[in-house]
Amino acid sequence: EVQLVESGGGSVQAGESLRLSCTASGFAFAGSKMGWYHQPPGDECELVSTISSDGSAVYGESVKGRFTISRDNAENTVYLQMNGLKPEDSGVYYCAADRFRGVWYWSTWCFRPDFASWGQGTQVTVSS
């Protein structure tokens, strides 16, 4: 059974940093693309970043230069370092694991199962 457990969320002031972690089990983590989605209050999930098995990363335009995704295959963990946080970064952050080596959606309803497995999310609140 695939399990993804996020941690590291919290409440911070604008300009501060947070580091999210997602520990995975139940599948071949090292060979899997991983990613993070962001769900603003009342909205769909937006793709923040993905990291492939070879370590190559893709970022959404709104986080380029501020967020960094990384992975530790020995620990089955993917990270999202978030610097220069803004109030619009607030929301729930979900870790996702690729299921079928297919396309990932830049915007989708959260927990969509036809391309990824999802964690339960971690809340990030950024105050101005």
C-alpha positions in Angstrom: 0.0 0.0 0.0 1.3 3.4 -1.0 1.7 5.8 1.9 2.9 9.4 1.7 3.2 11.3 5.0 3.8 15.1 4.8 5.2 17.2 7.6 6.8 20.6 8.1 3.8 22.9 7.6 3.0 25.8 9.9 2.3 29.5 10.3 4.9 32.0 9.4 5.3 35.7 8.4 5.7 36.8 4.9 9.3 36.5 3.8 10.1 33.6 6.1 10.9 30.0 5.2 9.5 26.5 5.7 10.7 23.1 4.7 8.2 20.5 3.9 9.0 16.7 4.0 7.2 13.8 2.6 8.2 10.3 3.6 7.1 7.5 1.3 6.5 3.8 1.6 4.9 0.9 -0.3 6.4 1.5 -3.8 9.8 1.9 -5.6 10.5 5.4 -4.5 13.9 5.8 -6.1 12.5 5.1 -9.6 9.4 7.3 -9.2 8.7 10.9 -10.1 7.5 12.8 -7.0 5.8 16.2 -6.7 4.1 18.8 -4.6 0.7 20.3 -5.1 -0.7 23.4 -3.5 -4.4 23.9 -2.7 -5.3 27.5 -1.9 -8.5 27.9 0.2 -11.5 27.1 -1.9 -9.6 26.3 -5.0 -8.2 23.4 -7.0 -4.8 21.8 -6.6 -2.0 23.6 -8.5 1.3 21.8 -9.3 4.2 23.4 -7.4 7.1 21.2 -8.5 8.1 17.8 -9.6 11.4 15.9 -9.3 12.1 12.9 -11.5 14.1 9.8 -10.6 17.2 11.4 -12.1 16.8 14.5 -10.0 15.6 16.8 -12.7 13.1 19.4 -11.4 10.2 21.4 -12.8 8.6 24.4 -11.1 5.5 26.4 -11.4 6.0 30.0 -12.5 4.8 31.4 -9.2 7.5 29.6 -7.2 10.5 29.7 -9.5 13.5 31.2 -7.6 11.9 30.8 -4.2 11.1 27.1 -3.8 13.5 24.1 -4.2 12.5 20.5 -4.5 14.9 17.7 -3.6 14.9 14.0 -2.7 16.8 11.6 -0.6 16.4 8.1 -2.0 18.1 6.5 0.9 15.4 7.9 3.2 12.5 7.6 0.8 11.8 11.3 1.3 11.1 14.3 -0.9 11.5 17.8 0.4 10.2 21.2 -0.6 12.3 24.2 0.7 10.1 27.3 0.5 11.8 30.6 0.9 10.5 34.1 0.6 7.0 32.9 1.5 4.0 35.1 0.4 0.4 35.2 1.7 -0.7 33.7 -1.6 1.4 30.6 -0.8 -1.0 29.8 2.0 -3.0 26.6 1.8 -2.6 22.9 2.0 0.4 21.3 0.4 0.1 17.7 -0.9 2.9 15.3 -1.7 2.2 13.1 -4.8 3.8 10.1 -6.3 3.6 9.1 -9.9 1.5 6.1 -10.7 1.6 5.5 -14.4 4.6 7.5 -15.8 2.1 9.7 -17.6 1.3 13.4 -17.7 1.0 15.4 -14.5 -1.6 18.2 -14.5 -0.7 21.8 -13.7 -4.2 22.3 -12.3 -6.5 19.5 -11.1 -8.9 18.5 -8.5 -7.0 17.2 -5.5 -6.6 13.4 -4.9 -7.1 12.7 -8.6 -6.1 9.1 -8.8 -5.5 8.5 -12.5 -1.9 9.8 -12.4 -0.7 10.0 -8.8 -1.0 8.8 -5.3 -1.5 11.5 -2.7 -0.6 12.2 0.9 -3.1 13.8 3.3 -1.5 17.2 3.2 0.1 19.7 5.5 -1.2 23.2 6.1 0.9 26.3 5.4 -0.3 29.8 6.6 1.6 32.9 5.6 0.6 36.2 7.3 1.4 39.6 5.8 
